[in-house]
Amino acid sequence: MEILDLIDALEELVIQSRRLPVGGNLVVDRKRMLDVIDQMRLAVPADLRHAQQILEGRDQIIEDAHQSAKLAIDRAEQDRQRLLEENAIVREAQDRSQQMLMDAEARARQVIAEADATAAAHLSEAAEAASKQLDDADQYAFEVLRRLENQLQAFLDSIKMSISSLQEKR
């Protein structure tokens, strides 16, 4: 998954950073870190594109169900006409064709309902996954930036103490 690769890249950036001799803190390439964070944000919408594909798949399933229902209805109608033309049991033939027509319509409605439910479930899952990944990426970036801020504050405090110490010696 692209977002995980970007998290690995961010981790590698921290690992490759130089250690400062004072305090064990790191010097991180700010531009590279911000580039990786931007790439992480751009990677998240892939799940939204996946959700769109699911919707398009749902439309195809619905279209297939309509075609299947139409074929079943056409076959039922042909059967009804054939049975009407046969003079043996006209009444039974009419009842049978009517039942077949109702069954075909019921099956078509069921297939459409199942396709809608499946598409809605996939869309919901994709939206939740995208939201969670975005939240995770933002939380990770927040934690990294918070640690960086603390490190920079420690550097500033150390520099201020050194300046103060040098001024006192004068």
N, C-alpha and C positions, 0 to 999 in steps of 0.2 A: 504494500500500500504506500503510495507516494508520501503521505503525511509522516509515516514512520521513518521513511528514508530521510526526510528533512529533519526529523527529531534526532536521528543518528548523526546527521551532518552538523547540527548544532552542538551535540555532545562532543563530536570530534574537534570542533572549533575550540571548545573549552579545554579539551585535553591537550591540544597543540599550543595553547597559550603559554607565554613565558611567565615564570614565577618571579615575583619581586623578592629581592633579598630581605626586605623588611616585612614581617607579618605573614609571609607565605601566600600573599594574594597574587592574583593573576592579572596580566595585561592582555585584554581581549581586543581583537580587531573589530572595532565598532561597526564599520561598514559591512564586513562579512556577516557579522551577527544579525544586523538589521536586514540584510539581503535574505538570509535564511528564514527569518521571521516573516518577511513579505512573501516568500515562496510558500511558506506554510499556510498563510492566509489564502493564497491563490489555489492551493491544492484542495481545499475543502469543497468547493463547488462541484467536484467530480461526482460526488454522491447525488447532487441535485440533477446533474445530467443523467445519472443512472435512473433517478425517479422519473424523469421525462421519458426515458426509453421504456420504462415499465408502463407508463400511461399509453404510449404508442402501441405497446404489446397488447394492452387491454383493448384498445380500439380494434386491433386486428382480430382478437379473440371474439369480440362482439360481432364484427363483420362476418367471421366464419360461422358463428352461431346463427346469424340471420340467414346466411346462405344455406346452411344445413336445414334450418327450419323451412325455408322456402322450398328446398328440394323435397323434404318430407311432405309438405303440404301439396306440392305438385304431384308427387307419387300417389298420395291419398286421393286427390281429385281424379287422377287417371284411373285408379282402381274403382272409384265410385262410378265413373262413367261406363267403364267396362261392365261392371256388375248390373248397372241399369239396362244396358243393352242386352244382357242375357235375361231371358224372360222367366227363368226358374224361380228365384227367390228375390224379387225386387225389394221387398220391404227389409229383409235381413241385410241386403247389400247396402241399402241406404243407411241403416243404423251403423253398420260396420265402418263405412267410410266417414261418417260423422264422428265416430269415436276415434278413429285414426287421426282425423283433423284436430280434434281437441287434444289428443295425446301429443301430437307434434307441436302444437302451440304451447302446451305445458312444458314439454322438454326444452323448447326454445327459450321460454321465460326462465326456466331453471338454469340453463347454460349461461344466459346473460347475467342472471343474478350472481352465479358463482364467479363469473369473470369480473364483474364489478367488485365483489368482495375480495377476490384475490388481488386485483389491482390496487384497491384501497389499502389493503394490508401491506403490500409491497411499498406503496408510496409512503405510508405512515412509518414503516421501518426505515426507509431511506432517509426520510426527514429527521427522524430521531437520531439515526447514526450521524448524519451531517451535523446536526446540532451538537451532539456529544463531542464529535471530533473538533468542532470549532471551539467549544467550551474548554476541552482538554488542551488544545493548542494555545488558547489565550491564557489559561492557568499556568501552563508551562512557561510561556513567554514572560508572564507576570513574575513568576518565581525567579527565573533567570535574571530578569531586570532588577528585581528586589535585591538579589544577592550581589549583583554588580553595583547597585547603589550603595549597599552596605560596605562593600570593598572600597569603593571610591571615597566614602565618608571616612573609613579607617585611614586611607592614604592622606586625605586632607588633614585629619587630626594629627597624624604622624608628622606631616610637613609643618603644621602650625607649631607643634611642640619643638621641632628642630629649629625653626626660626626663632622662637621664643628663647630657646637655650642659647642660640648664637648671640641674640641681642643682650642677654644677661651677661655673657662673657665679655662683651664690649665694655 
